[in-house]
């Protein structure tokens, strides 16, 4: 699946691990990954109080869902990120950089007052195109 990261001088360069826009040759299956949290396979919550560890678990969960659909994280075109504290932006992107390489997916990050469990610090959903 050819994926291209779009960059234009008409927009400020992103300060995180995402692109201004991403194009995809639309041959394949769209995979819509539901919001993933830091819940581990045994049902516990990874990294309570630690946004880096929770981000790592969330990325592993997104990866597992995309792989179960026959793809890889390289097939992810878009992620939406919900965080409890926007001050964690740099910490979150530090971990995201370990999972997403160029061409980077398009992304939005918003701060929310609550997630489904008070111990969750981050939730990510994703869209992938799998060949």
C-alpha positions as CSV (number, residue, x, y, z in Angstrom):
1,X,0.0,0.0,0.0
2,X,1.7,3.2,-1.1
3,X,1.3,5.8,1.6
4,X,2.7,9.3,1.2
5,X,3.3,11.9,3.9
6,X,2.2,15.3,2.7
7,X,4.2,18.4,3.7
8,X,3.7,22.0,2.5
9,X,5.5,25.2,3.3
10,X,2.0,26.8,3.5
11,X,1.6,25.0,6.9
12,X,3.8,24.9,10.0
13,X,5.8,21.7,10.4
14,X,4.3,19.3,13.0
15,X,6.0,19.3,16.3
16,X,5.2,15.7,17.0
17,X,5.1,12.3,15.4
18,X,2.5,12.9,12.7
19,X,2.2,14.4,9.2
20,X,0.3,17.5,8.0
21,X,-1.7,15.0,5.8
22,X,-1.3,11.5,4.5
23,X,-2.4,10.1,1.2
24,X,-3.0,6.4,0.5
25,X,-3.5,4.5,-2.7
26,X,-6.9,3.1,-1.8
27,X,-6.4,-0.5,-2.8
28,X,-7.1,-2.8,0.1
29,X,-9.2,-3.0,3.1
30,X,-10.0,-0.2,5.5
31,X,-9.4,-1.2,9.1
32,X,-11.0,1.0,11.8
33,X,-9.4,0.3,15.1
34,X,-11.6,1.2,18.1
35,X,-10.2,3.3,20.9
36,X,-7.4,1.4,22.5
37,X,-6.4,2.0,26.2
38,X,-3.6,0.7,28.4
39,X,-5.6,-2.5,29.2
40,X,-3.4,-5.6,29.0
41,X,-4.6,-9.0,27.7
42,X,-5.1,-10.1,31.3
43,X,-7.4,-7.2,32.0
44,X,-5.1,-5.2,34.2
45,X,-4.2,-1.6,33.4
46,X,-0.5,-1.0,32.4
47,X,1.4,1.9,33.8
48,X,-1.2,3.4,36.2
49,X,0.0,7.0,36.7
50,X,2.7,6.7,34.0
51,X,1.8,8.2,30.6
52,X,4.8,6.8,28.8
53,X,4.1,3.2,29.9
54,X,0.4,3.7,29.1
55,X,1.2,5.1,25.6
56,X,3.5,2.1,25.0
57,X,0.7,-0.3,25.9
58,X,-1.8,1.6,23.8
59,X,0.5,1.5,20.8
60,X,1.0,-2.3,21.4
61,X,-2.7,-2.7,21.5
62,X,-3.2,-0.7,18.2
63,X,-0.4,-2.8,16.7
64,X,-2.1,-6.1,17.7
65,X,-5.4,-5.0,16.3
66,X,-3.9,-4.0,12.9
67,X,-1.8,-7.1,12.8
68,X,-4.9,-9.2,13.5
69,X,-6.4,-7.6,10.4
70,X,-3.4,-8.6,8.3
71,X,-1.4,-5.3,8.4
72,X,1.3,-3.5,10.3
73,X,1.7,-0.1,11.9
74,X,3.1,1.1,8.6
75,X,-0.4,0.7,7.2
76,X,-1.9,3.2,9.7
77,X,-3.0,6.4,8.0
78,X,-4.7,8.2,10.8
79,X,-4.7,8.2,14.6
80,X,-6.9,10.2,17.0
81,X,-5.4,10.6,20.5
82,X,-7.4,11.4,23.6
83,X,-5.3,12.5,26.6
84,X,-6.1,13.5,30.2
85,X,-3.3,16.1,30.3
86,X,-2.0,17.9,27.2
87,X,1.2,18.7,29.1
88,X,2.1,15.0,28.4
89,X,2.4,15.8,24.6
90,X,6.2,15.4,24.5
91,X,6.2,12.2,26.5
92,X,3.5,10.7,24.3
93,X,5.3,11.6,21.1
94,X,8.6,10.2,22.5
95,X,6.9,6.8,22.7
96,X,5.0,7.2,19.5
97,X,8.3,7.7,17.7
98,X,9.2,4.2,18.6
99,X,6.1,2.8,16.8
100,X,5.4,5.1,13.8
101,X,8.0,5.9,11.1
102,X,7.7,8.0,8.0
103,X,5.5,8.3,6.2
104,X,3.7,9.3,9.4
105,X,0.0,9.0,9.9
106,X,-2.2,12.1,10.1
107,X,-3.2,12.7,13.7
108,X,-5.3,14.8,16.1
109,X,-4.7,15.0,19.8
110,X,-7.2,16.4,22.2
111,X,-7.4,16.7,26.0
112,X,-10.5,15.3,27.6
113,X,-11.8,15.5,31.2
114,X,-12.6,11.8,31.5
115,X,-11.9,8.5,29.8
116,X,-13.8,5.2,30.5
117,X,-11.7,4.4,33.6
118,X,-10.2,7.0,35.9
119,X,-6.8,5.3,35.7
120,X,-6.6,5.8,31.9
121,X,-4.3,8.6,30.8
122,X,-4.6,8.1,27.0
123,X,-6.7,6.4,24.4
124,X,-5.9,6.1,20.7
125,X,-8.1,4.9,17.7
126,X,-6.7,4.4,14.3
127,X,-7.5,3.9,10.6
128,X,-5.3,1.7,8.5
129,X,-5.5,0.6,4.8
130,X,-4.3,-3.1,4.6
131,X,-3.3,-4.5,1.2
